[in-house]
Amino acid sequence: MSIDGIRSGLATNLGTITGLRTASEIPDNPSPPIAIVALKTIEYDQSFQRGLALYTFTVTVIVGRVAEREAQRRLNDYSDNSGSSSFKLAIESDKTLGGSAFDCRVVSLDNIGALQLNDATYLGAEFTVTAYAN
């Protein structure tokens, strides 16, 4: 199990959402709508003999320009607890992330608001995801 595998598994699961681009690494020029997976923290030694670590990832979603009504609708759909565009359902559809983790869970949605990218303002948010792996 590896960090790259977990990141890739998260991006793969999110790739099941129609129309959403995904990136397991931070791209130079993101093109919305896009979900970008980034490692936030690692808590080691969650079990004896280094058998388990808790990985926390931030999945930043950039939906579109802040003034677009469609951007807000997309963010609402991604934030829903259910439905075909739900980040929570997509990420947790394979909790092993293709065999790269023992379990994963979408924990929260934070930092909803404007993001400045390449001289334009976009609407975005950050999902916090935890994964247990060794």
HUSUL-V724897 format. One record per residue. SS is DSSP state (H for helix, E for strand, L for the rest). OMEGA is omega in whole degrees, 0 to 359 (none if undefined). Layout:
ss:omega
SS:OMEGA
SS:OMEGA
This chain:
ss:omega
L:184
L:177
H:179
H:179
H:178
H:179
H:180
H:178
H:177
H:180
H:179
H:179
H:179
H:179
L:177
L:179
L:183
L:175
L:182
L:172
E:178
E:177
E:178
L:173
L:184
L:181
L:178
L:182
L:181
L:179
L:184
L:354
L:183
E:174
E:184
E:183
E:179
E:176
E:180
E:181
E:171
E:173
E:183
L:171
L:177
L:173
L:182
H:175
H:176
H:183
L:184
L:174
E:177
E:180
E:176
E:180
E:169
E:175
E:180
E:176
E:175
E:190
E:182
E:180
E:187
L:184
L:183
L:176
H:180
H:179
H:179
H:178
H:179
H:180
H:177
H:180
H:180
H:183
H:181
L:178
L:181
L:179
L:186
L:179
L:183
L:176
H:182
H:180
H:181
H:182
H:184
L:179
L:172
L:186
L:176
L:179
L:179
L:180
L:182
L:182
L:173
L:184
E:173
E:182
E:172
E:188
E:185
E:173
E:185
E:172
E:178
E:179
E:186
E:175
E:179
E:178
E:174
L:177
L:176
E:179
E:183
E:173
E:180
E:179
E:180
E:174
E:174
E:182
E:175
E:178
E:175
E:180
E:177
L:none
